[in-house]
Amino acid sequence: MSNGARQEALSRHGLVETEDGYELTLAGFRRASKRAQDLRKQGDPEADRILALPSDDPLRWEFCRCLAIDAFTTEIHGSGI
């Protein structure tokens, strides 16, 4: 995967790479929140607890950041990197 394709994947998942790791964008938060809703429908108790928190709660943002990183990593591994 080229650097350009990697940057596109980061953007698609709503992540920005920083010196300290990955930060979640607002678009990434929204996308990951939808994923969390899907997980809740599948009976995931952690997703249910997290979605009960207000949208500005740092724990909810961190959970969504982890979901976005997981989706990004899955895409990267699927690309052959």
DSSP file (Angstrom, degrees, kcal/mol; ACC not computed):
  #  RESIDUE AA STRUCTURE BP1 BP2  ACC     N-H-->O    O-->H-N    N-H-->O    O-->H-N    TCO  KAPPA ALPHA  PHI   PSI    X-CA   Y-CA   Z-CA
    1    1 A M              0   0    0      0, 0.0    79,-0.0     0, 0.0    75,-0.0   0.000 360.0 360.0 360.0 129.2    0.0    0.0    0.0
    2    2 A S     >  -     0   0    0      1,-0.1     4,-2.3     4,-0.0     5,-0.2  -0.268 360.0-108.8 -73.1 164.2    1.4    3.3   -1.0
    3    3 A N  H  > S+     0   0    0      1,-0.2     4,-2.4     2,-0.2     5,-0.2   0.880 120.8  53.2 -61.5 -38.0    1.6    6.3    1.4
    4    4 A G  H  > S+     0   0    0      2,-0.2     4,-2.1     1,-0.2    -1,-0.2   0.915 109.4  47.2 -63.6 -43.2   -1.2    8.0   -0.5
    5    5 A A  H  > S+     0   0    0      2,-0.2     4,-2.2     1,-0.2    -2,-0.2   0.876 111.1  52.5 -65.6 -36.9   -3.5    5.0   -0.2
    6    6 A R  H  X S+     0   0    0     -4,-2.3     4,-2.5     2,-0.2    -2,-0.2   0.918 109.0  49.2 -64.1 -43.2   -2.6    4.7    3.5
    7    7 A Q  H  X S+     0   0    0     -4,-2.4     4,-2.4     1,-0.2    -2,-0.2   0.885 109.9  51.8 -64.2 -38.1   -3.5    8.4    4.0
    8    8 A E  H  X S+     0   0    0     -4,-2.1     4,-2.7     2,-0.2    -1,-0.2   0.902 109.6  49.9 -63.2 -40.6   -6.8    7.8    2.2
    9    9 A A  H  X S+     0   0    0     -4,-2.2     4,-1.8     2,-0.2    -2,-0.2   0.909 109.6  51.0 -65.1 -42.1   -7.6    4.8    4.5
   10   10 A L  H  <>S+     0   0    0     -4,-2.5     5,-2.9     1,-0.2     4,-0.4   0.941 112.9  46.0 -58.5 -47.0   -6.8    6.9    7.5
   11   11 A S  H ><5S+     0   0    0     -4,-2.4     3,-1.3     1,-0.2    -2,-0.2   0.903 108.4  55.9 -62.5 -42.4   -9.2    9.6    6.3
   12   12 A R  H 3<5S+     0   0    0     -4,-2.7    -1,-0.2     1,-0.3    -2,-0.2   0.842 111.7  43.7 -59.9 -34.3  -11.9    7.1    5.4
   13   13 A H  T 3<5S-     0   0    0     -4,-1.8    -1,-0.3    -3,-0.2    -2,-0.2   0.402 117.8-112.4 -93.6   2.2  -11.8    5.8    9.0
   14   14 A G  T < 5S+     0   0    0     -3,-1.3    11,-2.9    -4,-0.4     2,-0.4   0.868  70.4 136.3  73.7  36.4  -11.7    9.3   10.4
   15   15 A L  E   < -A   24   0A   0     -5,-2.9     2,-0.4     9,-0.2    -1,-0.3  -0.893  38.5-163.1-118.9 148.6   -8.2    9.1   11.9
   16   16 A V  E     -A   23   0A   0      7,-2.4     7,-3.0    -2,-0.4     2,-0.4  -0.999  22.4-130.7-126.3 130.3   -5.3   11.5   11.8
   17   17 A E  E     +A   22   0A   0     -2,-0.4     5,-0.2     5,-0.2     2,-0.2  -0.676  33.3 172.2 -83.9 131.4   -1.8   10.2   12.6
   18   18 A T  E >   -A   21   0A   0      3,-3.9     3,-1.1    -2,-0.4     0, 0.0  -0.707  50.8 -93.5-125.2 177.9    0.1   12.3   15.2
   19   19 A E  T 3  S+     0   0    0      1,-0.2     3,-0.1    -2,-0.2    -2,-0.0   0.807 127.0  47.9 -61.7 -29.5    3.4   11.9   17.0
   20   20 A D  T 3  S-     0   0    0      1,-0.2     2,-0.4     0, 0.0    -1,-0.2   0.395 125.1 -90.8 -94.5   1.5    1.4   10.2   19.9
   21   21 A G  E <  S-A   18   0A   0     -3,-1.1    -3,-3.9     2,-0.0     2,-0.4  -0.990  74.8 -13.8 130.6-135.3   -0.6    7.8   17.7
   22   22 A Y  E     -A   17   0A   0     -2,-0.4     2,-0.4    -5,-0.2    -5,-0.2  -0.899  48.7-160.0-114.5 137.4   -4.0    8.3   16.1
   23   23 A E  E     -A   16   0A   0     -7,-3.0    -7,-2.4    -2,-0.4     2,-0.4  -0.886  20.7-125.4-110.8 148.6   -6.5   11.0   16.8
   24   24 A L  E     -A   15   0A   0     -2,-0.4    -9,-0.2    -9,-0.2     2,-0.1  -0.777  18.6-146.6 -95.2 132.0  -10.2   10.6   15.9
   25   25 A T     >  -     0   0    0    -11,-2.9     4,-2.4    -2,-0.4     5,-0.2  -0.419  31.0-104.9 -85.8 169.7  -11.9   13.2   13.8
   26   26 A L  H  > S+     0   0    0      2,-0.2     4,-2.3     1,-0.2     5,-0.2   0.913 124.8  51.0 -61.0 -42.6  -15.6   14.1   14.2
   27   27 A A  H  > S+     0   0    0      1,-0.2     4,-2.3     2,-0.2    -1,-0.2   0.892 109.9  50.5 -62.0 -38.6  -16.4   12.2   11.1
   28   28 A G  H  > S+     0   0    0    -14,-0.3     4,-2.8     2,-0.2     5,-0.2   0.880 107.9  53.0 -65.5 -38.2  -14.5    9.2   12.5
   29   29 A F  H  X S+     0   0    0     -4,-2.4     4,-2.3     2,-0.2    -2,-0.2   0.922 110.4  47.4 -61.8 -44.1  -16.5    9.5   15.7
   30   30 A R  H  X S+     0   0    0     -4,-2.3     4,-1.7     2,-0.2    -2,-0.2   0.924 113.8  46.8 -64.1 -44.4  -19.7    9.4   13.8
   31   31 A R  H  X S+     0   0    0     -4,-2.3     4,-1.7     1,-0.2    -2,-0.2   0.923 114.4  46.5 -64.3 -44.5  -18.7    6.4   11.8
   32   32 A A  H  X S+     0   0    0     -4,-2.8     4,-2.5     1,-0.2    -1,-0.2   0.838 107.6  57.7 -68.6 -32.2  -17.4    4.5   14.8
   33   33 A S  H  X S+     0   0    0     -4,-2.3     4,-2.1    -5,-0.2    -1,-0.2   0.888 105.3  50.9 -64.4 -37.4  -20.6    5.3   16.7
   34   34 A K  H  X S+     0   0    0     -4,-1.7     4,-1.9     2,-0.2    -1,-0.2   0.900 109.7  50.2 -64.9 -39.2  -22.6    3.7   14.0
   35   35 A R  H  X S+     0   0    0     -4,-1.7     4,-2.3     1,-0.2    -2,-0.2   0.904 108.6  52.3 -63.6 -40.8  -20.3    0.6   14.3
   36   36 A A  H  X S+     0   0    0     -4,-2.5     4,-2.5     1,-0.2    -2,-0.2   0.878 106.7  53.4 -62.8 -37.6  -20.9    0.6   18.0
   37   37 A Q  H  X S+     0   0    0     -4,-2.1     4,-2.1     2,-0.2    -1,-0.2   0.898 108.4  49.9 -63.6 -39.6  -24.6    0.7   17.4
   38   38 A D  H  X S+     0   0    0     -4,-1.9     4,-1.3     2,-0.2    -2,-0.2   0.910 110.5  49.8 -63.5 -41.6  -24.2   -2.4   15.2
   39   39 A L  H  <>S+     0   0    0     -4,-2.3     5,-2.5     1,-0.2    -2,-0.2   0.895 108.7  52.5 -63.9 -39.5  -22.3   -4.1   17.9
   40   40 A R  H ><5S+     0   0    0     -4,-2.5     3,-1.8     1,-0.2    -1,-0.2   0.906 106.0  53.6 -62.7 -40.9  -24.9   -3.2   20.5
   41   41 A K  H 3<5S+     0   0    0     -4,-2.1    -1,-0.2     1,-0.3    -2,-0.2   0.799 105.0  55.6 -62.6 -28.0  -27.6   -4.8   18.2
   42   42 A Q  T 3<5S-     0   0    0     -4,-1.3    -1,-0.3    -3,-0.2    -2,-0.2   0.417 128.6-100.1 -84.8   1.8  -25.4   -7.9   18.2
   43   43 A G  T < 5 +     0   0    0     -3,-1.8    -3,-0.2     1,-0.2    -2,-0.1   0.629  63.9 160.6  93.9  15.0  -25.6   -8.0   22.0
   44   44 A D     >< -     0   0    0     -5,-2.5     4,-1.7     1,-0.2    -1,-0.2  -0.596  24.8-161.9 -73.3 113.4  -22.2   -6.5   22.8
   45   45 A P  H  > S+     0   0    0      0, 0.0     4,-2.2     0, 0.0    -1,-0.2   0.832  87.1  55.0 -68.3 -31.6  -22.5   -5.3   26.4
   46   46 A E  H  > S+     0   0    0      2,-0.2     4,-2.6     1,-0.2     5,-0.2   0.925 108.0  48.6 -67.7 -42.7  -19.5   -2.9   26.2
   47   47 A A  H  > S+     0   0    0      1,-0.2     4,-2.5     2,-0.2    -1,-0.2   0.894 110.3  53.2 -61.6 -39.2  -21.0   -1.1   23.2
   48   48 A D  H  X S+     0   0    0     -4,-1.7     4,-0.8     2,-0.2    -2,-0.2   0.923 111.0  45.6 -61.8 -45.1  -24.3   -0.8   25.1
   49   49 A R  H  < S+     0   0    0     -4,-2.2     3,-0.5     1,-0.2     4,-0.4   0.909 113.9  48.8 -64.6 -42.9  -22.5    0.8   28.1
   50   50 A I  H >< S+     0   0    0     -4,-2.6     3,-1.5     1,-0.2    -2,-0.2   0.905 107.9  53.0 -66.5 -41.7  -20.5    3.1   26.0
   51   51 A L  H 3< S+     0   0    0     -4,-2.5    -1,-0.2     1,-0.3    -2,-0.2   0.685  99.3  64.9 -69.8 -15.9  -23.5    4.3   23.9
   52   52 A A  T 3< S+     0   0    0     -4,-0.8    -1,-0.3    -3,-0.5    -2,-0.2   0.664  88.2  89.0 -76.9 -15.9  -25.3    5.2   27.1
   53   53 A L  S <  S-     0   0    0     -3,-1.5    -3,-0.0    -4,-0.4     0, 0.0  -0.441  94.7 -92.2 -78.2 154.8  -22.6    7.8   27.8
   54   54 A P    >   -     0   0    0      0, 0.0     3,-1.9     0, 0.0     6,-0.2  -0.307  36.5-113.7 -62.2 152.7  -23.1   11.4   26.5
   55   55 A S  T 3  S+     0   0    0      1,-0.3    -2,-0.1     5,-0.1    -3,-0.0   0.677 115.8  54.8 -66.3 -16.1  -21.5   12.0   23.1
   56   56 A D  T 3  S+     0   0    0      4,-0.1    -1,-0.3     5,-0.0    -3,-0.0   0.374  78.3 119.5 -96.5   5.7  -18.9   14.4   24.7
   57   57 A D    <>  -     0   0    0     -3,-1.9     4,-1.9     1,-0.1     3,-0.5  -0.552  64.0-139.1 -72.1 128.7  -17.7   11.8   27.2
   58   58 A P  H  > S+     0   0    0      0, 0.0     4,-2.4     0, 0.0     5,-0.2   0.821 101.9  57.5 -58.5 -32.3  -13.9   11.1   26.7
   59   59 A L  H  > S+     0   0    0      2,-0.2     4,-2.3     1,-0.2     5,-0.2   0.892 105.7  49.6 -66.2 -38.7  -14.5    7.4   27.4
   60   60 A R  H  > S+     0   0    0     -3,-0.5     4,-2.3    -6,-0.2    -1,-0.2   0.909 111.2  49.4 -65.5 -41.0  -17.0    7.2   24.5
   61   61 A W  H  X S+     0   0    0     -4,-1.9     4,-2.5     2,-0.2    -2,-0.2   0.907 110.6  50.2 -63.6 -41.0  -14.5    9.0   22.2
   62   62 A E  H  X S+     0   0    0     -4,-2.4     4,-2.3     2,-0.2    -2,-0.2   0.907 109.5  50.7 -65.6 -41.1  -11.8    6.6   23.2
   63   63 A F  H  X S+     0   0    0     -4,-2.3     4,-2.1     1,-0.2    -1,-0.2   0.927 112.8  46.6 -60.2 -44.9  -14.0    3.6   22.5
   64   64 A C  H  X S+     0   0    0     -4,-2.3     4,-2.4     2,-0.2    -2,-0.2   0.870 109.0  54.7 -67.1 -36.5  -14.8    5.0   19.1
   65   65 A R  H  X S+     0   0    0     -4,-2.5     4,-2.6     2,-0.2    -1,-0.2   0.918 108.3  49.7 -61.5 -42.5  -11.1    5.7   18.4
   66   66 A C  H  X S+     0   0    0     -4,-2.3     4,-2.4     2,-0.2    -2,-0.2   0.898 109.8  50.5 -63.6 -40.7  -10.3    2.1   19.2
   67   67 A L  H  X S+     0   0    0     -4,-2.1     4,-2.3     2,-0.2    -1,-0.2   0.909 111.7  48.3 -62.7 -41.1  -13.1    0.9   16.8
   68   68 A A  H  X S+     0   0    0     -4,-2.4     4,-2.6     2,-0.2    -2,-0.2   0.907 111.5  49.1 -66.6 -41.8  -11.7    3.2   14.1
   69   69 A I  H  X S+     0   0    0     -4,-2.6     4,-2.9     2,-0.2     5,-0.2   0.905 110.6  51.5 -63.5 -40.9   -8.1    2.0   14.6
   70   70 A D  H  X S+     0   0    0     -4,-2.4     4,-2.3     2,-0.2    -2,-0.2   0.925 111.7  46.0 -61.4 -45.0   -9.4   -1.6   14.5
   71   71 A A  H  X S+     0   0    0     -4,-2.3     4,-2.0     2,-0.2    -2,-0.2   0.903 114.1  48.8 -65.4 -40.9  -11.2   -1.0   11.2
   72   72 A F  H  X S+     0   0    0     -4,-2.6     4,-2.6     2,-0.2    -2,-0.2   0.932 111.9  48.6 -63.4 -46.7   -8.1    0.8    9.8
   73   73 A T  H  X S+     0   0    0     -4,-2.9     4,-2.7     1,-0.2     5,-0.2   0.893 109.6  52.4 -61.5 -41.5   -5.8   -2.0   10.8
   74   74 A T  H  X S+     0   0    0     -4,-2.3     4,-1.9    -5,-0.2    -1,-0.2   0.913 111.2  47.4 -61.3 -42.9   -8.1   -4.6    9.3
   75   75 A E  H  X S+     0   0    0     -4,-2.0     4,-0.9     2,-0.2    -2,-0.2   0.921 111.8  49.9 -64.3 -43.9   -8.1   -2.7    6.0
   76   76 A I  H ><>S+     0   0    0     -4,-2.6     5,-1.3     1,-0.2     3,-0.8   0.928 111.7  47.7 -61.6 -46.3   -4.3   -2.3    6.1
   77   77 A H  H ><5S+     0   0    0     -4,-2.7     3,-1.1     1,-0.3    -1,-0.2   0.859 108.7  55.3 -64.6 -34.3   -3.7   -6.0    6.7
   78   78 A G  H 3<5S+     0   0    0     -4,-1.9    -1,-0.3     1,-0.2    -2,-0.2   0.711  99.5  62.4 -70.0 -19.4   -6.2   -6.9    4.0
   79   79 A S  T <<5S-     0   0    0     -4,-0.9    -1,-0.2    -3,-0.8    -2,-0.2   0.580 119.2-106.3 -83.8  -8.7   -4.1   -4.8    1.6
   80   80 A G  T < 5       0   0    0     -3,-1.1    -3,-0.2    -4,-0.4    -2,-0.1   0.488 360.0 360.0  99.6   3.0   -1.1   -7.0    2.0
   81   81 A I      <       0   0    0     -5,-1.3    -4,-0.2     0, 0.0    -3,-0.1   0.499 360.0 360.0 -74.3 360.0    1.1   -4.7    4.1
